[in-house]
Amino acid sequence: MTRANTIIWAALMLLTGLSFVLGERVTASRLILLVAGVKFALVAWQFMDLRHAALRWSAGLAGLLALILGLAVFLA
């Protein structure tokens, strides 16, 4: 496991813990969704090697993530 993978993994664990803590608060649903979006982006960028993909794939996935998160935050 490379150093970058270890750092991303640790960040994902911290964000998961943050999601759990925020889950205890009723008013934090939008923040939890944003944390989930950050986790998605980290996994896609680091572990799915999106950083080495063509620009259109990176932009397409970022746009899809923004659309889904925007709708989820709006509807939450």
All heavy atoms as a GROMACS GRO file, in nm:
protein
  576
    1MET      N    1   0.085  -0.117   0.000
    1MET     CA    2   0.000   0.000   0.000
    1MET      C    3   0.089   0.124   0.000
    1MET      O    4   0.182   0.133   0.079
    1MET     CB    5  -0.090  -0.003   0.123
    1MET     CG    6  -0.195   0.102   0.124
    1MET     SD    7  -0.308   0.086   0.263
    1MET     CE    8  -0.455   0.044   0.175
    2THR      N    9   0.061   0.214  -0.089
    2THR     CA   10   0.144   0.334  -0.099
    2THR      C   11   0.107   0.435   0.010
    2THR      O   12   0.004   0.423   0.075
    2THR     CB   13   0.128   0.401  -0.236
    2THR    OG1   14  -0.006   0.448  -0.247
    2THR    CG2   15   0.158   0.304  -0.349
    3ARG      N   16   0.193   0.532   0.025
    3ARG     CA   17   0.170   0.636   0.126
    3ARG      C   18   0.042   0.714   0.096
    3ARG      O   19  -0.035   0.746   0.187
    3ARG     CB   20   0.291   0.728   0.131
    3ARG     CG   21   0.279   0.839   0.232
    3ARG     CD   22   0.409   0.919   0.238
    3ARG     NE   23   0.394   1.036   0.318
    3ARG     CZ   24   0.416   1.041   0.449
    3ARG    NH1   25   0.450   0.933   0.514
    3ARG    NH2   26   0.401   1.155   0.515
    4ALA      N   27   0.019   0.747  -0.031
    4ALA     CA   28  -0.102   0.821  -0.068
    4ALA      C   29  -0.227   0.741  -0.036
    4ALA      O   30  -0.326   0.796   0.014
    4ALA     CB   31  -0.099   0.857  -0.216
    5ASN      N   32  -0.225   0.611  -0.064
    5ASN     CA   33  -0.340   0.527  -0.031
    5ASN      C   34  -0.366   0.524   0.119
    5ASN      O   35  -0.481   0.526   0.163
    5ASN     CB   36  -0.319   0.384  -0.081
    5ASN     CG   37  -0.334   0.371  -0.230
    5ASN    OD1   38  -0.382   0.462  -0.296
    5ASN    ND2   39  -0.292   0.259  -0.283
    6THR      N   40  -0.261   0.520   0.197
    6THR     CA   41  -0.276   0.519   0.343
    6THR      C   42  -0.336   0.650   0.392
    6THR      O   43  -0.424   0.649   0.479
    6THR     CB   44  -0.139   0.494   0.410
    6THR    OG1   45  -0.084   0.373   0.357
    6THR    CG2   46  -0.153   0.484   0.559
    7ILE      N   47  -0.292   0.761   0.337
    7ILE     CA   48  -0.345   0.891   0.378
    7ILE      C   49  -0.492   0.903   0.340
    7ILE      O   50  -0.574   0.948   0.420
    7ILE     CB   51  -0.260   1.005   0.317
    7ILE    CG1   52  -0.121   1.005   0.380
    7ILE    CG2   53  -0.328   1.140   0.334
    7ILE    CD1   54  -0.021   1.095   0.311
    8ILE      N   55  -0.526   0.862   0.218
    8ILE     CA   56  -0.666   0.867   0.174
    8ILE      C   57  -0.751   0.774   0.260
    8ILE      O   58  -0.863   0.809   0.299
    8ILE     CB   59  -0.678   0.831   0.024
    8ILE    CG1   60  -0.605   0.933  -0.061
    8ILE    CG2   61  -0.824   0.818  -0.017
    8ILE    CD1   62  -0.663   1.072  -0.057
    9TRP      N   63  -0.701   0.656   0.290
    9TRP     CA   64  -0.774   0.562   0.374
    9TRP      C   65  -0.800   0.622   0.513
    9TRP      O   66  -0.911   0.612   0.566
    9TRP     CB   67  -0.696   0.431   0.387
    9TRP     CG   68  -0.762   0.332   0.477
    9TRP    CD1   69  -0.866   0.250   0.446
    9TRP    CD2   70  -0.731   0.308   0.614
    9TRP    NE1   71  -0.900   0.175   0.555
    9TRP    CE2   72  -0.819   0.210   0.661
    9TRP    CE3   73  -0.637   0.361   0.702
    9TRP    CZ2   74  -0.815   0.162   0.790
    9TRP    CZ3   75  -0.634   0.313   0.831
    9TRP    CH2   76  -0.722   0.215   0.874
   10ALA      N   77  -0.699   0.686   0.570
   10ALA     CA   78  -0.716   0.749   0.702
   10ALA      C   79  -0.818   0.862   0.694
   10ALA      O   80  -0.902   0.877   0.784
   10ALA     CB   81  -0.582   0.802   0.752
   11ALA      N   82  -0.814   0.940   0.587
   11ALA     CA   83  -0.913   1.048   0.569
   11ALA      C   84  -1.053   0.990   0.556
   11ALA      O   85  -1.150   1.044   0.613
   11ALA     CB   86  -0.878   1.131   0.446
   12LEU      N   87  -1.067   0.879   0.485
   12LEU     CA   88  -1.197   0.814   0.471
   12LEU      C   89  -1.248   0.764   0.606
   12LEU      O   90  -1.368   0.772   0.636
   12LEU     CB   91  -1.190   0.700   0.371
   12LEU     CG   92  -1.177   0.741   0.225
   12LEU    CD1   93  -1.145   0.621   0.138
   12LEU    CD2   94  -1.302   0.810   0.176
   13MET      N   95  -1.159   0.710   0.688
   13MET     CA   96  -1.200   0.663   0.821
   13MET      C   97  -1.246   0.781   0.908
   13MET      O   98  -1.346   0.771   0.980
   13MET     CB   99  -1.085   0.589   0.890
   13MET     CG  100  -1.047   0.457   0.825
   13MET     SD  101  -1.182   0.340   0.824
   13MET     CE  102  -1.228   0.343   0.654
   14LEU      N  103  -1.172   0.893   0.901
   14LEU     CA  104  -1.212   1.011   0.977
   14LEU      C  105  -1.346   1.066   0.929
   14LEU      O  106  -1.432   1.103   1.010
   14LEU     CB  107  -1.105   1.119   0.967
   14LEU     CG  108  -0.975   1.090   1.044
   14LEU    CD1  109  -0.871   1.196   1.011
   14LEU    CD2  110  -1.002   1.086   1.192
   15LEU      N  111  -1.366   1.069   0.799
   15LEU     CA  112  -1.492   1.118   0.745
   15LEU      C  113  -1.608   1.025   0.779
   15LEU      O  114  -1.721   1.070   0.803
   15LEU     CB  115  -1.482   1.136   0.593
   15LEU     CG  116  -1.396   1.254   0.547
   15LEU    CD1  117  -1.375   1.249   0.397
   15LEU    CD2  118  -1.458   1.386   0.589
   16THR      N  119  -1.581   0.895   0.784
   16THR     CA  120  -1.684   0.800   0.825
   16THR      C  121  -1.723   0.822   0.970
   16THR      O  122  -1.841   0.820   1.006
   16THR     CB  123  -1.636   0.656   0.803
   16THR    OG1  124  -1.607   0.638   0.663
   16THR    CG2  125  -1.741   0.555   0.845
   17GLY      N  126  -1.624   0.844   1.055
   17GLY     CA  127  -1.651   0.876   1.195
   17GLY      C  128  -1.729   1.006   1.210
   17GLY      O  129  -1.822   1.015   1.290
   18LEU      N  130  -1.693   1.105   1.129
   18LEU     CA  131  -1.766   1.231   1.130
   18LEU      C  132  -1.911   1.212   1.088
   18LEU      O  133  -2.002   1.269   1.148
   18LEU     CB  134  -1.697   1.333   1.038
   18LEU     CG  135  -1.764   1.469   1.024
   18LEU    CD1  136  -1.766   1.542   1.158
   18LEU    CD2  137  -1.693   1.550   0.918
   19SER      N  138  -1.933   1.128   0.987
   19SER     CA  139  -2.070   1.099   0.944
   19SER      C  140  -2.150   1.033   1.056
   19SER      O  141  -2.268   1.063   1.076
   19SER     CB  142  -2.069   1.007   0.822
   19SER     OG  143  -2.012   1.069   0.712
   20PHE      N  144  -2.085   0.944   1.129
   20PHE     CA  145  -2.152   0.876   1.239
   20PHE      C  146  -2.190   0.976   1.348
   20PHE      O  147  -2.302   0.975   1.399
   20PHE     CB  148  -2.062   0.766   1.297
   20PHE     CG  149  -2.122   0.696   1.414
   20PHE    CD1  150  -2.221   0.602   1.396
   20PHE    CD2  151  -2.081   0.726   1.543
   20PHE    CE1  152  -2.278   0.537   1.505
   20PHE    CE2  153  -2.136   0.663   1.652
   20PHE     CZ  154  -2.235   0.568   1.633
   21VAL      N  155  -2.096   1.063   1.383
   21VAL     CA  156  -2.123   1.163   1.487
   21VAL      C  157  -2.233   1.259   1.441
   21VAL      O  158  -2.323   1.294   1.518
   21VAL     CB  159  -1.994   1.240   1.523
   21VAL    CG1  160  -2.022   1.359   1.611
   21VAL    CG2  161  -1.895   1.146   1.590
   22LEU      N  162  -2.227   1.301   1.317
   22LEU     CA  163  -2.328   1.392   1.264
   22LEU      C  164  -2.464   1.323   1.253
   22LEU      O  165  -2.568   1.389   1.256
   22LEU     CB  166  -2.287   1.446   1.128
   22LEU     CG  167  -2.172   1.544   1.127
   22LEU    CD1  168  -2.132   1.577   0.984
   22LEU    CD2  169  -2.207   1.670   1.204
   23GLY      N  170  -2.466   1.193   1.239
   23GLY     CA  171  -2.590   1.119   1.230
   23GLY      C  172  -2.674   1.127   1.355
   23GLY      O  173  -2.795   1.104   1.352
   24GLU      N  174  -2.612   1.159   1.467
   24GLU     CA  175  -2.684   1.174   1.592
   24GLU      C  176  -2.763   1.304   1.597
   24GLU      O  177  -2.853   1.319   1.678
   24GLU     CB  178  -2.587   1.169   1.711
   24GLU     CG  179  -2.509   1.040   1.721
   24GLU     CD  180  -2.599   0.921   1.748
   24GLU    OE1  181  -2.694   0.934   1.828
   24GLU    OE2  182  -2.576   0.815   1.688
   25ARG      N  183  -2.730   1.398   1.510
   25ARG     CA  184  -2.799   1.527   1.505
   25ARG      C  185  -2.903   1.522   1.394
   25ARG      O  186  -2.873   1.486   1.281
   25ARG     CB  187  -2.700   1.639   1.479
   25ARG     CG  188  -2.587   1.641   1.580
   25ARG     CD  189  -2.487   1.745   1.547
   25ARG     NE  190  -2.542   1.875   1.585
   25ARG     CZ  191  -2.496   1.989   1.542
   25ARG    NH1  192  -2.394   1.991   1.459
   25ARG    NH2  193  -2.549   2.103   1.584
   26VAL      N  194  -3.022   1.561   1.425
   26VAL     CA  195  -3.132   1.555   1.329
   26VAL      C  196  -3.113   1.658   1.217
   26VAL      O  197  -3.147   1.633   1.102
   26VAL     CB  198  -3.267   1.577   1.402
   26VAL    CG1  199  -3.380   1.580   1.304
   26VAL    CG2  200  -3.288   1.471   1.507
   27THR      N  201  -3.056   1.772   1.247
   27THR     CA  202  -3.046   1.880   1.150
   27THR      C  203  -2.923   1.872   1.061
   27THR      O  204  -2.900   1.962   0.980
   27THR     CB  205  -3.044   2.015   1.223
   27THR    OG1  206  -2.930   2.018   1.311
   27THR    CG2  207  -3.170   2.036   1.303
   28ALA      N  208  -2.845   1.768   1.072
   28ALA     CA  209  -2.718   1.761   0.999
   28ALA      C  210  -2.727   1.679   0.871
   28ALA      O  211  -2.625   1.638   0.818
   28ALA     CB  212  -2.610   1.703   1.090
   29SER      N  213  -2.846   1.656   0.816
   29SER     CA  214  -2.858   1.568   0.700
   29SER      C  215  -2.784   1.623   0.578
   29SER      O  216  -2.722   1.548   0.504
   29SER     CB  217  -3.005   1.543   0.667
   29SER     OG  218  -3.069   1.664   0.635
   30ARG      N  219  -2.790   1.752   0.556
   30ARG     CA  220  -2.720   1.811   0.441
   30ARG      C  221  -2.569   1.799   0.456
   30ARG      O  222  -2.498   1.772   0.360
   30ARG     CB  223  -2.760   1.956   0.424
   30ARG     CG  224  -2.903   1.969   0.377
   30ARG     CD  225  -2.939   2.111   0.348
   30ARG     NE  226  -3.072   2.114   0.288
   30ARG     CZ  227  -3.164   2.201   0.317
   30ARG    NH1  228  -3.139   2.296   0.404
   30ARG    NH2  229  -3.280   2.196   0.258
   31LEU      N  230  -2.521   1.817   0.576
   31LEU     CA  231  -2.378   1.805   0.600
   31LEU      C  232  -2.331   1.660   0.581
   31LEU      O  233  -2.224   1.635   0.525
   31LEU     CB  234  -2.344   1.854   0.742
   31LEU     CG  235  -2.198   1.871   0.775
   31LEU    CD1  236  -2.129   1.963   0.675
   31LEU    CD2  237  -2.182   1.927   0.915
   32ILE      N  238  -2.413   1.565   0.623
   32ILE     CA  239  -2.379   1.424   0.604
   32ILE      C  240  -2.372   1.392   0.454
   32ILE      O  241  -2.283   1.319   0.410
   32ILE     CB  242  -2.482   1.334   0.675
   32ILE    CG1  243  -2.470   1.349   0.826
   32ILE    CG2  244  -2.462   1.187   0.636
   32ILE    CD1  245  -2.580   1.282   0.903
   33LEU      N  246  -2.464   1.447   0.377
   33LEU     CA  247  -2.462   1.424   0.232
   33LEU      C  248  -2.336   1.484   0.169
   33LEU      O  249  -2.277   1.424   0.078
   33LEU     CB  250  -2.586   1.483   0.168
   33LEU     CG  251  -2.716   1.409   0.197
   33LEU    CD1  252  -2.835   1.490   0.148
   33LEU    CD2  253  -2.715   1.273   0.131
   34LEU      N  254  -2.295   1.599   0.215
   34LEU     CA  255  -2.173   1.660   0.161
   34LEU      C  256  -2.049   1.579   0.198
   34LEU      O  257  -1.959   1.562   0.116
   34LEU     CB  258  -2.161   1.804   0.210
   34LEU     CG  259  -2.266   1.900   0.154
   34LEU    CD1  260  -2.251   2.038   0.217
   34LEU    CD2  261  -2.257   1.908   0.004
   35VAL      N  262  -2.046   1.526   0.320
   35VAL     CA  263  -1.935   1.439   0.361
   35VAL      C  264  -1.932   1.313   0.274
   35VAL      O  265  -1.826   1.268   0.231
   35VAL     CB  266  -1.944   1.405   0.511
   35VAL    CG1  267  -1.845   1.296   0.549
   35VAL    CG2  268  -1.920   1.529   0.595
   36ALA      N  269  -2.050   1.259   0.245
   36ALA     CA  270  -2.057   1.141   0.158
   36ALA      C  271  -2.006   1.173   0.019
   36ALA      O  272  -1.939   1.090  -0.045
   36ALA     CB  273  -2.200   1.091   0.152
   37GLY      N  274  -2.035   1.292  -0.031
   37GLY     CA  275  -1.983   1.333  -0.161
   37GLY      C  276  -1.832   1.344  -0.163
   37GLY      O  277  -1.766   1.303  -0.259
   38VAL      N  278  -1.776   1.396  -0.056
   38VAL     CA  279  -1.630   1.405  -0.045
   38VAL      C  280  -1.569   1.265  -0.043
   38VAL      O  281  -1.469   1.237  -0.109
   38VAL     CB  282  -1.588   1.486   0.079
   38VAL    CG1  283  -1.439   1.476   0.105
   38VAL    CG2  284  -1.630   1.631   0.064
   39LYS      N  285  -1.631   1.175   0.032
   39LYS     CA  286  -1.582   1.037   0.037
   39LYS      C  287  -1.589   0.972  -0.100
   39LYS      O  288  -1.496   0.902  -0.141
   39LYS     CB  289  -1.662   0.957   0.140
   39LYS     CG  290  -1.630   0.995   0.283
   39LYS     CD  291  -1.724   0.936   0.385
   39LYS     CE  292  -1.757   0.793   0.367
   39LYS     NZ  293  -1.847   0.740   0.471
   40PHE      N  294  -1.699   0.994  -0.171
   40PHE     CA  295  -1.713   0.940  -0.306
   40PHE      C  296  -1.602   0.991  -0.396
   40PHE      O  297  -1.540   0.914  -0.471
   40PHE     CB  298  -1.850   0.978  -0.363
   40PHE     CG  299  -1.867   0.940  -0.507
   40PHE    CD1  300  -1.903   0.812  -0.542
   40PHE    CD2  301  -1.844   1.034  -0.607
   40PHE    CE1  302  -1.918   0.777  -0.676
   40PHE    CE2  303  -1.859   1.001  -0.740
   40PHE     CZ  304  -1.896   0.871  -0.775
   41ALA      N  305  -1.576   1.121  -0.390
   41ALA     CA  306  -1.473   1.180  -0.475
   41ALA      C  307  -1.334   1.125  -0.441
   41ALA      O  308  -1.255   1.096  -0.532
   41ALA     CB  309  -1.475   1.332  -0.460
   42LEU      N  310  -1.306   1.108  -0.314
   42LEU     CA  311  -1.176   1.052  -0.274
   42LEU      C  312  -1.158   0.909  -0.325
   42LEU      O  313  -1.052   0.873  -0.376
   42LEU     CB  314  -1.161   1.055  -0.122
   42LEU     CG  315  -1.133   1.191  -0.059
   42LEU    CD1  316  -1.137   1.181   0.093
   42LEU    CD2  317  -1.000   1.246  -0.105
   43VAL      N  318  -1.261   0.828  -0.311
   43VAL     CA  319  -1.253   0.689  -0.357
   43VAL      C  320  -1.237   0.685  -0.508
   43VAL      O  321  -1.154   0.611  -0.562
   43VAL     CB  322  -1.376   0.608  -0.312
   43VAL    CG1  323  -1.384   0.474  -0.382
   43VAL    CG2  324  -1.373   0.587  -0.161
   44ALA      N  325  -1.318   0.764  -0.580
   44ALA     CA  326  -1.310   0.764  -0.726
   44ALA      C  327  -1.175   0.813  -0.774
   44ALA      O  328  -1.116   0.757  -0.866
   44ALA     CB  329  -1.422   0.851  -0.784
   45TRP      N  330  -1.124   0.918  -0.714
   45TRP     CA  331  -0.997   0.977  -0.758
   45TRP      C  332  -0.878   0.887  -0.727
   45TRP      O  333  -0.792   0.866  -0.812
   45TRP     CB  334  -0.980   1.112  -0.692
   45TRP     CG  335  -0.865   1.190  -0.746
   45TRP    CD1  336  -0.743   1.204  -0.689
   45TRP    CD2  337  -0.860   1.263  -0.868
   45TRP    NE1  338  -0.663   1.281  -0.768
   45TRP    CE2  339  -0.731   1.319  -0.879
   45TRP    CE3  340  -0.951   1.286  -0.969
   45TRP    CZ2  341  -0.694   1.396  -0.987
   45TRP    CZ3  342  -0.912   1.364  -1.076
   45TRP    CH2  343  -0.786   1.418  -1.084
   46GLN      N  344  -0.874   0.831  -0.606
   46GLN     CA  345  -0.757   0.756  -0.564
   46GLN      C  346  -0.764   0.607  -0.599
   46GLN      O  347  -0.672   0.552  -0.657
   46GLN     CB  348  -0.737   0.772  -0.412
   46GLN     CG  349  -0.613   0.705  -0.359
   46GLN     CD  350  -0.485   0.769  -0.407
   46GLN    OE1  351  -0.480   0.887  -0.437
   46GLN    NE2  352  -0.380   0.691  -0.417
   47PHE      N  353  -0.874   0.542  -0.563
   47PHE     CA  354  -0.878   0.396  -0.573
   47PHE      C  355  -0.936   0.346  -0.705
   47PHE      O  356  -0.916   0.231  -0.740
   47PHE     CB  357  -0.955   0.338  -0.455
   47PHE     CG  358  -0.889   0.367  -0.323
   47PHE    CD1  359  -0.949   0.452  -0.232
   47PHE    CD2  360  -0.768   0.312  -0.291
   47PHE    CE1  361  -0.888   0.481  -0.111
   47PHE    CE2  362  -0.705   0.340  -0.171
   47PHE     CZ  363  -0.766   0.425  -0.081
   48MET      N  364  -1.010   0.431  -0.777
   48MET     CA  365  -1.061   0.393  -0.909
   48MET      C  366  -0.974   0.453  -1.019
   48MET      O  367  -1.006   0.442  -1.137
   48MET     CB  368  -1.206   0.439  -0.924
   48MET     CG  369  -1.300   0.368  -0.829
   48MET     SD  370  -1.466   0.437  -0.826
   48MET     CE  371  -1.517   0.419  -0.994
   49ASP      N  372  -0.864   0.516  -0.981
   49ASP     CA  373  -0.765   0.576  -1.072
   49ASP      C  374  -0.828   0.675  -1.170
   49ASP      O  375  -0.789   0.682  -1.286
   49ASP     CB  376  -0.690   0.468  -1.149
   49ASP     CG  377  -0.579   0.407  -1.064
   49ASP    OD1  378  -0.531   0.475  -0.972
   49ASP    OD2  379  -0.541   0.291  -1.091
   50LEU      N  380  -0.922   0.752  -1.122
   50LEU     CA  381  -0.984   0.852  -1.206
   50LEU      C  382  -0.886   0.964  -1.242
   50LEU      O  383  -0.901   1.029  -1.345
   50LEU     CB  384  -1.107   0.910  -1.137
   50LEU     CG  385  -1.202   0.989  -1.224
   50LEU    CD1  386  -1.258   0.902  -1.335
   50LEU    CD2  387  -1.314   1.047  -1.140
   51ARG      N  388  -0.784   0.981  -1.161
   51ARG     CA  389  -0.686   1.086  -1.189
   51ARG      C  390  -0.606   1.056  -1.315
   51ARG      O  391  -0.547   1.145  -1.376
   51ARG     CB  392  -0.594   1.106  -1.069
   51ARG     CG  393  -0.506   0.987  -1.039
   51ARG     CD  394  -0.423   1.011  -0.913
   51ARG     NE  395  -0.336   0.900  -0.886
   51ARG     CZ  396  -0.372   0.789  -0.824
   51ARG    NH1  397  -0.494   0.775  -0.782
   51ARG    NH2  398  -0.287   0.692  -0.803
   52HIS      N  399  -0.604   0.927  -1.357
   52HIS     CA  400  -0.533   0.890  -1.479
   52HIS      C  401  -0.627   0.874  -1.598
   52HIS      O  402  -0.581   0.845  -1.707
   52HIS     CB  403  -0.458   0.758  -1.458
   52HIS     CG  404  -0.352   0.766  -1.353
   52HIS    ND1  405  -0.244   0.851  -1.363
   52HIS    CD2  406  -0.338   0.702  -1.236
   52HIS    CE1  407  -0.168   0.837  -1.255
   52HIS    NE2  408  -0.224   0.748  -1.177
   53ALA      N  409  -0.755   0.895  -1.577
   53ALA     CA  410  -0.853   0.879  -1.685
   53ALA      C  411  -0.857   1.004  -1.772
   53ALA      O  412  -0.800   1.107  -1.738
   53ALA     CB  413  -0.992   0.852  -1.624
   54ALA      N  414  -0.926   0.991  -1.882
   54ALA     CA  415  -0.942   1.105  -1.973
   54ALA      C  416  -1.020   1.215  -1.901
   54ALA      O  417  -1.101   1.189  -1.811
   54ALA     CB  418  -1.016   1.062  -2.099
   55LEU      N  419  -0.997   1.337  -1.942
   55LEU     CA  420  -1.060   1.452  -1.879
   55LEU      C  421  -1.213   1.444  -1.885
   55LEU      O  422  -1.282   1.481  -1.790
   55LEU     CB  423  -1.011   1.581  -1.945
   55LEU     CG  424  -1.069   1.710  -1.888
   55LEU    CD1  425  -1.032   1.726  -1.741
   55LEU    CD2  426  -1.021   1.829  -1.969
   56ARG      N  427  -1.266   1.392  -1.994
   56ARG     CA  428  -1.413   1.385  -2.005
   56ARG      C  429  -1.472   1.291  -1.902
   56ARG      O  430  -1.583   1.313  -1.855
   56ARG     CB  431  -1.454   1.347  -2.146
   56ARG     CG  432  -1.411   1.211  -2.187
   56ARG     CD  433  -1.456   1.178  -2.327
   56ARG     NE  434  -1.380   1.064  -2.372
   56ARG     CZ  435  -1.349   1.039  -2.495
   56ARG    NH1  436  -1.389   1.121  -2.589
   56ARG    NH2  437  -1.280   0.934  -2.527
   57TRP      N  438  -1.402   1.184  -1.866
   57TRP     CA  439  -1.452   1.094  -1.762
   57TRP      C  440  -1.448   1.162  -1.626
   57TRP      O  441  -1.543   1.150  -1.547
   57TRP     CB  442  -1.370   0.965  -1.757
   57TRP     CG  443  -1.401   0.874  -1.870
   57TRP    CD1  444  -1.322   0.850  -1.979
   57TRP    CD2  445  -1.521   0.797  -1.889
   57TRP    NE1  446  -1.386   0.762  -2.063
   57TRP    CE2  447  -1.508   0.728  -2.010
   57TRP    CE3  448  -1.636   0.781  -1.814
   57TRP    CZ2  449  -1.605   0.643  -2.058
   57TRP    CZ3  450  -1.734   0.696  -1.862
   57TRP    CH2  451  -1.719   0.629  -1.983
   58SER      N  452  -1.341   1.230  -1.597
   58SER     CA  453  -1.329   1.302  -1.470
   58SER      C  454  -1.435   1.411  -1.459
   58SER      O  455  -1.504   1.424  -1.357
   58SER     CB  456  -1.190   1.365  -1.456
   58SER     OG  457  -1.091   1.266  -1.456
   59ALA      N  458  -1.451   1.488  -1.565
   59ALA     CA  459  -1.550   1.595  -1.565
   59ALA      C  460  -1.691   1.539  -1.560
   59ALA      O  461  -1.779   1.593  -1.491
   59ALA     CB  462  -1.531   1.683  -1.688
   60GLY      N  463  -1.715   1.431  -1.632
   60GLY     CA  464  -1.847   1.370  -1.631
   60GLY      C  465  -1.885   1.316  -1.494
   60GLY      O  466  -1.998   1.336  -1.448
   61LEU      N  467  -1.791   1.252  -1.429
   61LEU     CA  468  -1.819   1.199  -1.295
   61LEU      C  469  -1.834   1.311  -1.195
   61LEU      O  470  -1.922   1.305  -1.107
   61LEU     CB  471  -1.709   1.103  -1.251
   61LEU     CG  472  -1.740   1.021  -1.127
   61LEU    CD1  473  -1.863   0.936  -1.149
   61LEU    CD2  474  -1.624   0.935  -1.090
   62ALA      N  475  -1.756   1.416  -1.207
   62ALA     CA  476  -1.770   1.531  -1.117
   62ALA      C  477  -1.905   1.599  -1.139
   62ALA      O  478  -1.971   1.638  -1.042
   62ALA     CB  479  -1.656   1.630  -1.140
   63GLY      N  480  -1.946   1.610  -1.263
   63GLY     CA  481  -2.077   1.669  -1.292
   63GLY      C  482  -2.191   1.584  -1.238
   63GLY      O  483  -2.288   1.636  -1.182
   64LEU      N  484  -2.180   1.453  -1.254
   64LEU     CA  485  -2.281   1.362  -1.201
   64LEU      C  486  -2.287   1.371  -1.049
   64LEU      O  487  -2.396   1.376  -0.990
   64LEU     CB  488  -2.252   1.219  -1.245
   64LEU     CG  489  -2.351   1.113  -1.200
   64LEU    CD1  490  -2.488   1.140  -1.259
   64LEU    CD2  491  -2.300   0.976  -1.239
   65LEU      N  492  -2.173   1.375  -0.985
   65LEU     CA  493  -2.168   1.389  -0.840
   65LEU      C  494  -2.232   1.520  -0.796
   65LEU      O  495  -2.311   1.523  -0.701
   65LEU     CB  496  -2.025   1.380  -0.789
   65LEU     CG  497  -2.002   1.406  -0.641
   65LEU    CD1  498  -2.076   1.302  -0.558
   65LEU    CD2  499  -1.855   1.407  -0.608
   66ALA      N  500  -2.200   1.628  -0.865
   66ALA     CA  501  -2.258   1.758  -0.831
   66ALA      C  502  -2.409   1.756  -0.849
   66ALA      O  503  -2.483   1.810  -0.765
   66ALA     CB  504  -2.195   1.867  -0.917
   67LEU      N  505  -2.457   1.694  -0.954
   67LEU     CA  506  -2.601   1.686  -0.978
   67LEU      C  507  -2.671   1.605  -0.869
   67LEU      O  508  -2.772   1.649  -0.813
   67LEU     CB  509  -2.628   1.624  -1.116
   67LEU     CG  510  -2.774   1.600  -1.150
   67LEU    CD1  511  -2.844   1.734  -1.172
   67LEU    CD2  512  -2.786   1.514  -1.274
   68ILE      N  513  -2.618   1.490  -0.838
   68ILE     CA  514  -2.678   1.404  -0.735
   68ILE      C  515  -2.675   1.472  -0.600
   68ILE      O  516  -2.776   1.474  -0.527
   68ILE     CB  517  -2.609   1.267  -0.731
   68ILE    CG1  518  -2.641   1.190  -0.858
   68ILE    CG2  519  -2.650   1.188  -0.608
   68ILE    CD1  520  -2.560   1.063  -0.875
   69LEU      N  521  -2.561   1.530  -0.563
   69LEU     CA  522  -2.552   1.597  -0.434
   69LEU      C  523  -2.642   1.721  -0.429
   69LEU      O  524  -2.704   1.748  -0.327
   69LEU     CB  525  -2.407   1.636  -0.403
   69LEU     CG  526  -2.319   1.524  -0.352
   69LEU    CD1  527  -2.178   1.575  -0.331
   69LEU    CD2  528  -2.372   1.464  -0.226
   70GLY      N  529  -2.647   1.794  -0.538
   70GLY     CA  530  -2.734   1.912  -0.542
   70GLY      C  531  -2.879   1.874  -0.523
   70GLY      O  532  -2.951   1.938  -0.443
   71LEU      N  533  -2.923   1.771  -0.590
   71LEU     CA  534  -3.062   1.725  -0.573
   71LEU      C  535  -3.085   1.672  -0.432
   71LEU      O  536  -3.190   1.698  -0.372
   71LEU     CB  537  -3.093   1.618  -0.676
   71LEU     CG  538  -3.115   1.665  -0.819
   71LEU    CD1  539  -3.129   1.548  -0.913
   71LEU    CD2  540  -3.236   1.756  -0.826
   72ALA      N  541  -2.991   1.598  -0.380
   72ALA     CA  542  -3.007   1.540  -0.247
   72ALA      C  543  -3.012   1.648  -0.139
   72ALA      O  544  -3.095   1.643  -0.048
   72ALA     CB  545  -2.893   1.441  -0.218
   73VAL      N  546  -2.925   1.747  -0.151
   73VAL     CA  547  -2.925   1.857  -0.054
   73VAL      C  548  -3.052   1.939  -0.066
   73VAL      O  549  -3.112   1.981   0.033
   73VAL     CB  550  -2.797   1.944  -0.070
   73VAL    CG1  551  -2.809   2.073   0.009
   73VAL    CG2  552  -2.675   1.866  -0.027
   74PHE      N  553  -3.096   1.961  -0.189
   74PHE     CA  554  -3.219   2.037  -0.211
   74PHE      C  555  -3.341   1.964  -0.154
   74PHE      O  556  -3.429   2.026  -0.096
   74PHE     CB  557  -3.238   2.062  -0.361
   74PHE     CG  558  -3.365   2.132  -0.396
   74PHE    CD1  559  -3.383   2.266  -0.367
   74PHE    CD2  560  -3.469   2.063  -0.457
   74PHE    CE1  561  -3.500   2.330  -0.397
   74PHE    CE2  562  -3.587   2.126  -0.487
   74PHE     CZ  563  -3.603   2.261  -0.458
   75LEU      N  564  -3.345   1.834  -0.169
   75LEU     CA  565  -3.459   1.756  -0.124
   75LEU      C  566  -3.452   1.718   0.024
   75LEU      O  567  -3.553   1.678   0.081
   75LEU     CB  568  -3.474   1.628  -0.207
   75LEU     CG  569  -3.507   1.652  -0.354
   75LEU    CD1  570  -3.503   1.520  -0.430
   75LEU    CD2  571  -3.642   1.719  -0.370
   76ALA      N  572  -3.335   1.731   0.084
   76ALA     CA  573  -3.320   1.691   0.226
   76ALA      C  574  -3.384   1.789   0.320
   76ALA      O  575  -3.406   1.901   0.299
   76ALA     CB  576  -3.173   1.677   0.260
   0.00000   0.00000   0.00000
